[in-house]
Amino acid sequence: MATYGTIHDIDNHLTGLRARRVWEYWRGQAGSAPTPSWDNFKLIDVYQDAPIMLVLDVLSRPGVTDFRYRFVGTTIVQNRWKLEVPDHTGLTFYEVSHQYDFQEVKESYDRCVSAGHPILLQRNFETYDASGTHERLILPLLEASGDVDKLIVVVERLKERKTSRPADPTLF
């Protein structure tokens, strides 16, 4: 579908209401800086949208950049219910099973880290239990050195068709 990598383009093409709220908060917290720092970005301030968010720590290693999932929102965990490990908090990008080809997502994460600019991906998706369209908003956070040390990712499903649902758990 489409990829956007400038403030202007993201402003003009971001359609998800929840992603828009996080985007506006991120821009406000940046002030005159190119991006906010982790100290300036408070998850509690965007608690309404935290269920569709991820926080990734950037792990720079020789020859490759990996990411550790510091926070995984409850809706994202719920959407991964058919995977062996639906909640991938604490795991790295390379340790996680994904429901579809994540090569483009990984490349976008890497590009966001190297350029220090936000990225918006608008894509069709097809998972084990649903298909539709979603937006993936990738927002960098800077450390004092000026390097990107974390990514805030918002994954908002815009149109969704469920093909199966999780069974209710046995209570007793």
C-alpha positions in Angstrom: 0.0 0.0 0.0 2.0 3.1 1.2 5.0 4.2 3.2 5.6 7.7 4.6 8.8 9.0 6.2 8.4 12.7 6.7 6.5 14.7 9.4 4.4 16.4 6.6 3.5 13.1 4.9 2.7 11.3 8.1 0.5 14.3 9.2 -1.4 14.2 5.9 -1.8 10.4 5.6 -2.2 9.0 9.1 -5.9 7.8 9.4 -6.1 5.8 12.6 -7.6 7.8 15.4 -5.6 6.1 18.1 -2.3 6.2 16.1 -3.1 10.0 15.5 -3.3 10.6 19.3 0.0 8.9 19.9 1.5 10.8 17.0 0.3 14.2 18.4 1.6 13.3 21.9 5.0 12.3 20.4 5.3 15.5 18.5 4.3 17.6 21.5 6.8 15.9 23.7 9.6 16.5 21.2 9.1 20.3 21.5 11.9 21.9 19.4 14.0 18.7 19.3 13.7 16.3 16.4 12.2 13.6 18.6 11.5 13.2 22.3 13.6 11.2 24.7 12.3 8.2 26.7 12.4 10.4 29.7 9.9 12.7 28.0 7.6 10.0 26.7 5.3 8.6 29.4 3.2 5.6 28.6 0.7 6.6 31.2 0.0 9.7 29.2 -1.2 7.5 26.3 -2.7 4.7 28.4 -5.9 4.7 26.2 -3.8 3.6 23.2 -1.2 1.5 25.0 -3.0 -1.8 24.1 -2.0 -1.3 20.5 1.5 -0.1 21.2 5.0 -1.7 21.5 8.1 -0.2 23.0 11.3 -1.7 21.6 14.8 -1.2 23.0 17.5 -0.8 20.3 20.2 -3.4 20.7 23.2 -2.4 18.5 25.4 -5.4 17.9 28.3 -5.8 15.4 26.8 -6.1 12.0 23.1 -6.1 13.0 20.6 -4.2 15.0 18.2 -6.2 17.1 15.4 -5.0 19.3 14.1 -6.2 22.7 10.4 -5.9 23.3 10.2 -3.8 26.5 6.4 -3.4 26.3 3.8 -5.2 24.3 0.2 -4.0 24.4 -2.6 -6.3 25.4 -4.5 -6.0 22.1 -1.3 -7.0 20.3 -0.9 -10.0 22.6 -4.5 -10.9 22.1 -4.1 -10.7 18.3 -1.2 -13.2 18.6 -3.3 -15.8 20.5 -2.6 -18.6 18.0 1.1 -18.4 18.4 3.0 -20.5 21.0 4.2 -17.3 22.7 1.6 -14.6 22.2 3.3 -12.1 24.7 6.8 -11.5 23.5 7.7 -8.9 26.2 11.4 -9.4 27.0 12.2 -11.3 23.9 14.3 -9.9 21.0 13.0 -9.4 17.4 14.9 -12.5 16.3 13.5 -14.7 19.1 9.9 -13.9 18.3 7.6 -15.9 15.9 5.7 -13.6 13.6 2.4 -14.3 11.9 3.5 -13.1 8.5 6.7 -12.0 6.8 8.3 -9.3 8.9 11.3 -8.5 6.7 9.8 -5.1 5.6 8.9 -4.3 9.2 12.5 -5.1 10.3 13.9 -2.9 7.5 11.6 -0.1 8.6 12.7 -0.4 12.2 16.3 -0.3 11.1 15.7 2.7 8.8 14.0 4.6 11.7 17.0 3.9 14.0 19.6 5.0 11.4 17.7 8.1 10.2 16.1 9.1 13.4 12.8 9.9 11.6 9.3 8.4 12.1 7.9 6.0 9.5 4.3 5.2 8.7 3.5 1.9 7.0 -0.1 1.4 5.7 -0.5 -2.2 4.7 -2.8 -5.1 4.1 -2.3 -7.9 6.7 -3.2 -11.5 6.9 -2.7 -13.4 10.1 -3.8 -16.8 11.4 -7.1 -15.4 12.5 -7.8 -12.2 10.7 -7.1 -10.1 7.6 -7.6 -6.5 6.7 -5.6 -3.2 6.6 -3.6 -1.6 9.3 -1.2 1.3 10.0 2.2 0.7 11.7 3.5 4.0 13.1 7.2 3.8 14.1 8.4 6.6 16.3 12.1 7.0 17.4 13.1 8.2 20.9 16.6 9.7 21.4 19.1 9.2 24.2 21.4 12.0 25.4 24.0 11.1 22.8 21.5 11.8 20.0 21.2 8.1 19.0 17.9 6.4 18.8 17.7 4.0 21.7 14.0 3.1 21.7 11.1 2.8 19.2 7.5 3.4 20.0 5.3 1.4 17.6 1.6 1.8 17.2 -0.2 -1.0 15.2 -3.8 0.1 14.5 -6.1 -2.2 12.6 -8.3 0.0 10.4 -10.3 -2.7 8.7 -10.4 -6.2 10.0 -12.2 -9.4 9.1 -11.9 -12.1 11.8 -11.6 -15.7 10.5 -11.5 -17.4 13.9 -11.7 -16.5 17.5 -10.0 -17.8 20.6 -12.0 -20.3 22.7 -13.2 -19.2 26.1 -10.8 -20.5 28.8 -11.9 -23.3 31.1 -12.5 -21.7 34.4 -13.0 -24.7 36.7 
